[in-house]
């Protein structure tokens, strides 16, 4: 049991989430502080106005409108003042901040900075010797959100490790969950218990429906968590650390449903992260910025040693030393999982250009199949040559001036642009396989990147595709997450294929038809020896080959770019779609017969 520091009783600042939390969690502590000569100040952050079931029960009405909630909140403030006065604190030492009840998580995710700044200013001005606030592990969303707001406020002013402040956290939901032997226990006298019970009686609006539960908080002891300790038991286990090469953040969760949303909040010097990751059939790890709604990346998910492991792109978390994670899973007014905060274990600093250690520069070979794209392929190939060691372009029997454009560009890059030509059109898949075989026999490279010659893929993303591959990835797919920018025919086809493929292979990428891909050299050799090549179905065949072989497939988010509703595309919706689905079904039939 931790001892109470004698110097902590000088000035107590208590943050109550709703009217009643101050009495339920710390009614005895407030009395003890007053008896020790402490100055006690209480801040009630919300009015508790969004409290429909007790209000329906008390007022005998079903429909609760905005004016009804305002009236209820006013009544709850009056009850709080009565209860706090019964504990011995004068009214002028109580402040109501009128933050939205049941809305703190929403404000947190939208990156509302007002509460962080207000909390920080209050703590700096008051300089409490004891700061009491809700626990991050509380299952009420407002409680855990306020705890996180406070954590960010303290970090913003460098007060999170201030030894002059005894920081205590209380747990109200669920009552039966305690901090165990690591908690700071305050044994109440019979007089303190009686006064606390009397103060609880002031909350008539809550006692009407939950009297037994409320009065159950008038127990012989109050137990608090001292900041730095771990609440026990944890609603959700989390272990978080950064991996050095390639840069990634690994998040381990004790459990995660197949369809789930993971919330992330983190802050650092000049850095604010508010993100959500949705796992589902068509949203397998999409990372969105909660404030803007924009897609910022893709997370990978696997299961290792009994944990759900999520890999996040570390670029999103540079200059962040701690991170908070929550699995969104409501149960009535409460969460099944609270926020969990953890330090990011940084790798050891090494000498060299990168803070994560030096990594040999990867040699990149880009492959660009071209068919009747004379007006678009030139800029694409030139830009690809600027960021690649070698570029292999294939003229797939073009009938326009594409061949001349390719030869002209090749002359300017002194042997780094290789041109292969077919007299007649053979299909994108044949062109890819010919380029793969030429690359493995004639070109030195570590990573091979494929992209289209019509401008739908940005050549400046080639190095990012190569660097995004982990040491375990055989290939990586550039995924277009902004499906609303796709032409309708492409969107329908891509969605249907993704649903079918992820039903058969849960680890399959979401964008099954993206032509922007990266491959390791050894896997390029495997593909070239196993796949003959055809038309558009070849890209799906390569994907199926990797899945059947159990190869790890990574992903990176790329922009969704279509020019003039995909006018330059030679994809035939009916015939090529039939080829794709025939390939999928035939490979599945072969697989089931093995």
C-alpha positions in Angstrom: 0.0 0.0 0.0 1.4 3.4 -1.0 1.7 6.0 1.8 0.1 9.4 1.6 2.7 12.1 1.1 2.2 14.7 4.0 2.9 17.7 1.7 0.2 16.8 -0.7 -2.6 18.1 1.5 -1.9 21.8 0.9 -4.2 22.4 -2.1 -6.6 19.9 -3.7 -8.0 20.3 -7.3 -10.6 17.8 -8.2 -12.1 17.3 -11.7 -15.6 15.7 -11.8 -16.9 14.6 -15.1 -20.5 14.8 -14.2 -22.4 16.2 -11.1 -22.1 13.4 -8.5 -18.6 12.0 -9.5 -16.9 14.2 -7.0 -19.0 12.7 -4.2 -19.1 9.1 -5.3 -15.4 8.8 -6.0 -13.9 11.2 -3.5 -16.4 12.4 -0.9 -14.2 11.0 1.8 -11.0 12.5 0.3 -12.6 15.9 0.1 -13.5 15.8 3.8 -10.1 14.6 4.8 -8.4 17.3 2.8 -10.5 20.0 4.6 -9.7 18.5 7.9 -6.0 18.7 7.0 -6.3 22.4 6.3 -6.3 22.0 2.5 -7.8 24.5 0.1 -10.3 22.5 -2.0 -11.4 23.5 -5.5 -13.8 21.4 -7.6 -14.5 21.7 -11.3 -17.5 19.9 -12.7 -16.8 19.5 -16.4 -20.3 18.7 -17.8 -23.8 19.4 -16.5 -24.8 15.7 -16.9 -27.7 16.9 -19.0 -27.7 14.0 -21.5 -29.0 11.6 -18.9 -32.3 10.4 -20.5 -33.3 7.3 -18.5 -33.3 8.8 -15.0 -35.0 11.9 -16.5 -37.7 9.7 -18.1 -38.2 7.9 -14.9 -38.4 11.0 -12.7 -40.5 13.2 -15.1 -42.7 10.4 -16.5 -42.1 11.5 -20.1 -40.5 9.6 -23.0 -39.5 12.3 -25.4 -36.6 14.4 -24.1 -35.9 17.5 -26.1 -33.1 20.2 -25.9 -35.0 22.4 -23.4 -35.7 19.3 -21.3 -32.0 18.5 -21.2 -31.1 22.1 -20.2 -33.6 22.0 -17.4 -32.2 18.6 -16.2 -28.7 19.9 -16.3 -29.6 22.9 -14.2 -31.2 20.6 -11.6 -28.1 18.4 -11.5 -25.9 21.4 -10.9 -28.1 22.5 -8.0 -27.8 18.9 -6.6 -24.0 19.1 -6.9 -23.8 22.3 -5.1 -26.0 20.9 -2.3 -23.9 17.7 -2.0 -20.5 19.5 -2.1 -21.7 22.0 0.6 -22.7 19.0 2.7 -19.1 17.8 2.4 -17.9 21.1 3.6 -16.8 22.9 0.5 -18.2 26.5 -0.1 -20.1 27.2 -3.3 -17.6 29.7 -4.5 -14.9 27.0 -4.7 -17.0 25.1 -7.3 -17.0 25.8 -11.1 -19.1 24.4 -13.8 -17.6 24.3 -17.3 -20.7 23.2 -19.3 -18.9 20.8 -21.7 -21.2 18.5 -23.6 -22.4 15.5 -21.7 -21.8 12.3 -23.7 -19.7 14.5 -26.1 -16.2 14.5 -24.8 -15.0 11.6 -27.0 -16.5 13.4 -30.0 -14.6 16.6 -29.1 -11.4 14.7 -28.5 -11.6 12.9 -31.9 -12.3 16.2 -33.7 -9.2 17.7 -32.2 -11.1 20.3 -30.2 -8.2 22.1 -28.3 -10.3 24.3 -26.0 -10.5 21.9 -23.1 -6.8 21.0 -23.3 -5.9 24.6 -23.1 -8.4 25.4 -20.4 -7.2 22.5 -18.2 -3.6 23.4 -18.7 -4.2 27.1 -17.8 -6.2 26.1 -14.7 -3.4 23.8 -13.4 -0.7 26.3 -14.0 -2.7 29.1 -12.3 -3.9 27.0 -9.3 -0.6 25.0 -8.8 -2.4 22.2 -6.8 -0.4 19.9 -4.6 -3.0 17.1 -5.2 -4.7 16.7 -8.6 -7.6 14.2 -8.6 -9.3 13.2 -11.9 -11.0 10.3 -13.6 -9.0 7.2 -14.6 -8.1 6.5 -18.3 -9.4 3.0 -17.6 -13.0 4.1 -16.7 -15.6 2.5 -19.0 -17.7 5.6 -19.2 -16.6 7.3 -22.5 -16.7 10.8 -20.9 -14.5 9.7 -18.0 -11.8 8.2 -20.1 -11.9 11.0 -22.6 -11.5 13.6 -19.9 -8.5 11.6 -18.5 -6.9 11.8 -21.9 -7.7 15.5 -22.3 -5.9 16.0 -18.9 -2.9 13.9 -20.0 -2.4 16.0 -23.1 -2.9 19.2 -21.1 -0.2 18.2 -18.6 2.2 17.1 -21.4 1.6 20.4 -23.2 3.1 22.3 -20.2 5.6 19.7 -19.2 3.8 18.9 -15.9 3.1 15.2 -16.4 6.1 14.3 -14.2 6.0 17.2 -11.8 6.9 15.7 -8.5 5.3 18.6 -6.6 1.8 17.4 -7.7 0.4 14.2 -6.3 -1.7 13.0 -9.2 -4.5 10.6 -8.3 -7.1 9.0 -10.6 -10.5 7.6 -9.5 -12.6 4.9 -11.1 -16.4 5.0 -11.0 -17.5 2.7 -13.9 -17.6 -0.1 -13.1 -17.6 0.3 -9.3 -16.4 -3.3 -8.7 -13.2 -2.7 -10.7 -10.5 -1.6 -8.2 -6.9 -0.7 -8.5 -5.8 -3.5 -6.2 -2.7 -3.4 -4.0 -1.0 -0.7 -6.1 -3.8 1.8 -5.2 -3.6 4.6 -2.7 -6.2 3.7 0.0 -8.0 6.2 2.2 -9.8 4.5 5.1 -12.8 6.6 6.1 -14.0 7.3 9.7 -17.6 6.6 10.6 -18.3 10.3 10.5 -16.8 10.7 7.0 -18.8 7.7 5.8 -22.0 9.2 7.2 -21.3 12.6 5.6 -20.6 11.0 2.3 -23.8 9.0 2.4 -25.7 12.2 3.2 -24.1 14.0 0.3 -25.0 11.2 -2.0 -28.6 11.7 -0.8 -28.5 15.1 -2.4 -28.6 13.5 -5.9 -32.3 12.8 -5.8 -32.5 12.7 -9.7 -30.1 9.7 -9.7 -31.3 7.9 -6.6 -34.8 7.6 -8.0 -33.6 5.0 -10.5 -30.2 3.9 -9.1 -30.4 4.4 -5.4 -28.9 1.1 -4.3 -26.0 1.5 -6.8 -25.3 5.1 -5.7 -25.4 4.4 -2.0 -23.0 1.5 -2.5 -20.3 4.1 -3.0 -20.5 5.0 0.7 -18.1 2.3 1.7 -15.3 2.2 4.3 -12.5 3.1 2.0 -11.7 5.1 -1.2 -8.9 3.8 -3.4 -7.1 5.9 -6.0 -4.6 5.2 -8.7 -1.4 7.2 -8.5 -0.3 8.3 -11.9 2.4 6.0 -13.2 0.8 2.9 -11.8 -1.3 0.5 -13.9 -5.0 0.0 -13.1 -5.9 -3.7 -12.4 -7.6 -5.4 -14.1 -7.1 -3.7 -17.5 -10.2 -3.6 -19.7 -8.0 -4.1 -22.8 -4.4 -5.1 -22.8 -2.1 -3.1 -25.1 1.6 -3.2 -25.8 3.0 -0.6 -28.2 6.5 -0.1 -29.6 8.2 1.3 -32.7 10.1 -1.0 -35.1 13.3 0.3 -36.6 13.5 -1.0 -40.1 11.4 -0.4 -41.9 9.7 2.4 -39.9 6.5 1.0 -38.4 4.6 1.2 -35.2 3.5 -2.1 -33.8 0.4 -2.3 -31.7 -0.5 -5.4 -29.8 -4.1 -5.9 -28.5 -5.3 -8.8 -26.4 -8.5 -9.2 -28.5 -10.1 -7.6 -31.5 -13.2 -8.6 -33.4 -13.0 -9.3 -37.2 -15.1 -6.1 -37.7 -13.9 -3.4 -35.4 -12.8 0.3 -35.1 -9.6 1.2 -33.3 -9.2 4.8 -32.2 -5.8 6.4 -31.8 -4.9 9.7 -30.1 -1.4 11.0 -29.6 0.4 14.3 -29.3 3.9 15.6 -29.3 5.8 18.8 -30.1 4.0 20.3 -33.0 2.2 17.0 -33.7 -1.4 16.0 -33.1 -2.8 12.6 -34.1 -6.5 11.8 -34.1 -7.2 8.7 -36.2 -9.5 5.8 -36.5 -8.8 2.4 -38.2 -11.7 0.4 -39.5 -11.4 -3.3 -39.9 -14.0 -5.0 -42.1 -14.6 -6.7 -45.4 -14.1 -3.6 -47.5 -12.2 -1.4 -44.9 -9.4 -3.7 -43.9 -7.2 -1.3 -42.0 -8.0 2.0 -43.6 -6.6 4.8 -41.4 -8.6 8.0 -41.4 -7.9 11.4 -39.9 -10.8 11.9 -37.5 -10.7 15.7 -37.8 -10.8 15.8 -41.7 -12.1 12.4 -42.6 -9.2 12.0 -45.1 -7.5 8.6 -45.7 -3.9 8.8 -44.4 -2.7 5.3 -44.7 -3.4 1.6 -44.2 -2.7 -0.6 -41.2 -1.8 -4.3 -41.4 -3.3 -6.8 -39.1 -2.1 -10.3 -38.1 -2.2 -12.6 -35.1 0.9 -13.6 -33.2 1.4 -15.4 -29.9 -2.2 -14.9 -28.9 -2.2 -11.1 -29.6 -3.8 -9.1 -32.4 -0.9 -7.3 -34.0 -1.5 -4.1 -36.0 1.3 -2.4 -37.9 1.0 1.3 -38.5 3.1 3.5 -40.8 5.5 5.2 -38.4 5.6 8.4 -40.4 2.3 9.3 -38.8 3.8 9.2 -35.3 7.1 11.0 -35.6 7.9 13.1 -32.6 5.3 11.3 -30.5 6.4 9.6 -27.4 3.1 8.2 -26.1 0.0 7.0 -27.7 -3.5 6.2 -26.5 -5.6 3.5 -28.1 -9.2 2.4 -27.7 -11.3 -0.2 -29.4 -14.7 1.3 -30.1 -17.3 -1.0 -28.6 -20.3 0.5 -26.8 -22.6 -1.3 -24.4 -25.4 1.1 -23.7 -24.0 4.3 -22.1 -20.6 2.6 -21.5 -17.7 1.3 -23.4 -16.6 -2.3 -23.3 -13.0 -1.1 -23.7 -11.5 2.1 -22.3 -8.6 4.1 -23.6 -5.2 2.6 -22.9 -2.1 4.8 -22.9 1.4 3.5 -23.5 4.9 4.9 -24.1 6.4 4.2 -27.5 9.6 2.3 -27.0 12.0 3.9 -29.4 14.8 1.9 -31.0 18.4 2.6 -30.0 19.9 5.6 -31.8 22.5 4.6 -34.3 25.0 6.7 -36.2 24.1 7.5 -39.8 21.6 9.6 -41.8 18.5 7.9 -40.4 17.4 8.0 -36.7 16.4 4.4 -37.2 19.7 3.3 -38.5 21.1 3.2 -42.0 19.5 1.1 -44.6 21.2 0.3 -47.9 19.6 2.2 -50.8 17.4 -0.1 -52.7 17.9 -0.5 -56.4 14.6 0.0 -58.1 13.5 -1.2 -61.6 10.2 0.2 -62.8 8.0 -1.6 -65.4 5.5 0.3 -67.5 3.3 -1.5 -70.1 2.0 0.9 -72.8 -0.7 0.5 -75.4 -1.8 3.5 -77.5 -0.9 6.1 -74.9 1.3 8.4 -77.0 -0.1 11.6 -75.3 0.5 10.4 -71.7 3.4 7.9 -71.5 6.3 10.3 -72.2 6.0 12.3 -68.9 5.3 9.1 -66.9 8.4 7.4 -68.2 10.6 10.4 -67.8 9.4 10.9 -64.2 9.9 7.2 -63.4 13.4 7.3 -64.7 14.3 10.2 -62.4 13.5 8.0 -59.3 14.4 4.5 -60.6 17.7 2.9 -61.4 16.2 1.2 -64.5 12.9 1.5 -66.4 11.5 -1.2 -68.6 8.7 -0.1 -71.0 6.8 -2.4 -73.2 5.1 -1.3 -76.3 2.2 -3.8 -76.5 1.5 -3.5 -80.2 0.4 0.1 -80.2 -1.1 1.5 -83.4 -0.4 5.2 -82.6 2.9 7.0 -82.1 3.6 5.3 -78.7 6.7 3.5 -80.1 8.3 6.7 -81.2 7.7 8.4 -77.9 9.3 5.4 -76.0 12.4 5.4 -78.2 12.8 9.2 -77.9 12.7 9.0 -74.1 15.0 6.0 -74.0 17.7 7.9 -75.9 17.8 10.7 -73.3 18.5 8.3 -70.3 21.6 6.6 -71.6 20.6 2.9 -71.3 18.6 3.2 -68.1 15.3 3.0 -70.1 14.8 -0.3 -71.9 12.2 -0.6 -74.6 10.6 -4.0 -75.5 8.1 -4.1 -78.4 5.4 -6.4 -79.6 4.4 -6.3 -83.3 0.8 -7.0 -82.3 -1.2 -6.4 -79.1 -0.8 -9.4 -76.7 -2.4 -8.0 -73.5 -1.1 -6.3 -70.4 -0.3 -9.6 -68.6 1.9 -10.8 -71.4 3.7 -7.4 -71.4 4.2 -7.6 -67.7 5.7 -11.2 -67.8 8.0 -10.3 -70.7 9.3 -7.3 -68.6 9.7 -9.5 -65.5 11.8 -12.0 -67.4 13.9 -9.3 -69.0 14.4 -7.6 -65.6 15.6 -10.8 -63.8 18.0 -11.7 -66.6 19.4 -8.3 -67.6 18.8 -5.7 -64.9 20.3 -5.3 -61.4 17.5 -4.4 -58.9 16.2 -5.2 -55.4 12.6 -4.0 -55.9 10.5 -4.1 -59.1 7.6 -1.6 -59.3 4.9 -1.8 -61.9 2.7 1.2 -62.9 0.5 2.1 -65.8 1.6 4.4 -68.7 -1.6 6.5 -68.9 -0.8 8.7 -65.9 -3.1 7.1 -63.3 -0.1 6.3 -61.1 2.2 9.0 -59.9 5.9 8.1 -60.6 7.0 10.2 -57.7 5.4 7.6 -55.4 7.7 4.8 -56.7 10.4 5.3 -53.9 7.7 5.4 -51.3 6.3 2.1 -52.6 9.7 0.5 -52.4 10.5 1.9 -48.9 7.0 0.8 -47.6 7.9 -2.9 -48.0 8.9 -4.7 -44.9 11.6 -7.3 -44.9 8.9 -10.0 -44.8 6.8 -8.6 -47.8 7.0 -10.5 -51.1 4.9 -7.8 -52.8 3.1 -4.6 -51.9 -0.1 -3.2 -53.5 -0.8 0.5 -53.9 -4.3 0.8 -52.7 -6.7 3.6 -53.8 -8.9 4.3 -50.8 -11.0 7.1 -52.2 -13.5 5.0 -54.0 -15.9 7.9 -54.6 -13.3 9.2 -57.2 -13.4 6.0 -59.2 -15.7 5.9 -62.3 -18.8 3.8 -61.6 -17.7 0.8 -63.6 -14.3 0.6 -62.0 -15.8 1.1 -58.5 -18.4 -1.7 -59.0 -15.9 -4.1 -60.4 -13.2 -3.4 -57.8 -15.7 -3.7 -54.9 -17.2 -7.0 -56.1 -13.7 -8.5 -56.7 -12.5 -7.4 -53.3 -15.6 -8.9 -51.6 -15.1 -12.3 -53.3 -11.4 -12.4 -52.8 -11.4 -11.3 -49.1 -14.1 -13.9 -48.5 -11.7 -16.6 -49.7 -8.5 -14.9 -48.4 -9.1 -12.6 -45.4 -5.6 -11.2 -45.8 -6.1 -10.2 -49.4 -5.6 -6.4 -50.1 -8.6 -4.2 -50.6 -7.6 -2.9 -54.1 -7.3 -6.1 -56.0 -7.1 -4.4 -59.4 -4.5 -1.8 -58.7 -1.6 -1.9 -61.2 0.7 0.0 -58.9 2.7 -2.7 -57.2 6.1 -3.5 -55.8 7.9 -6.9 -55.8 11.0 -8.3 -54.3 13.5 -9.7 -56.8 13.2 -13.3 -55.6 9.4 -13.2 -55.9 9.6 -11.6 -59.4 11.7 -14.7 -60.4 9.0 -17.0 -58.9 6.2 -15.2 -60.8 8.1 -15.2 -64.1 8.6 -18.9 -63.9 5.1 -19.8 -62.9 2.7 -17.4 -64.8 2.4 -17.3 -68.5 0.5 -14.0 -68.7 -2.6 -12.9 -70.5 -4.6 -9.7 -70.3 -6.0 -7.8 -67.3 -6.7 -11.0 -65.3 -2.9 -11.6 -65.0 -2.6 -9.1 -62.2 -5.3 -11.0 -60.2 -3.5 -14.3 -61.1 -0.3 -12.9 -59.6 -2.2 -11.9 -56.4 -3.7 -15.3 -56.1 -0.3 -16.9 -56.6 1.1 -15.0 -53.7 -1.9 -15.8 -51.5 -1.8 -19.5 -52.3 1.9 -19.6 -51.6 1.4 -17.9 -48.3 3.6 -14.9 -49.2 3.1 -11.8 -47.2 1.4 -9.0 -49.1 1.9 -5.4 -47.9 -0.1 -2.3 -48.9 0.4 1.4 -49.2 -2.1 4.1 -49.7 -1.9 5.9 -53.1 -4.0 8.8 -54.6 -7.0 7.8 -56.7 -6.3 9.4 -60.1 -8.6 9.1 -63.1 -8.4 11.3 -66.2 -11.6 12.1 -68.1 -13.5 9.2 -66.5 -10.7 6.8 -67.4 -10.9 7.5 -71.2 -7.4 6.2 -71.9 -8.1 2.8 -70.3 -8.4 -0.2 -72.6 -10.2 -2.3 -70.0 -13.3 -3.9 -71.6 -15.9 -4.0 -68.8 -17.7 -7.2 -70.0 -15.0 -9.3 -71.5 -12.1 -8.4 -69.1 -14.3 -8.7 -66.1 -15.4 -12.2 -67.2 -11.7 -13.1 -67.6 -11.0 -11.9 -64.1 -13.8 -13.8 -62.4 -13.1 -16.9 -64.4 -9.5 -16.7 -63.1 -10.7 -16.3 -59.6 -13.1 -19.2 -59.8 -10.8 -21.5 -61.6 -8.0 -20.9 -59.1 -10.4 -21.5 -56.2 -11.5 -24.8 -57.9 -7.9 -25.9 -58.3 -7.2 -25.0 -54.7 -10.1 -26.9 -53.3 -9.1 -30.0 -55.3 -5.5 -30.0 -54.0 
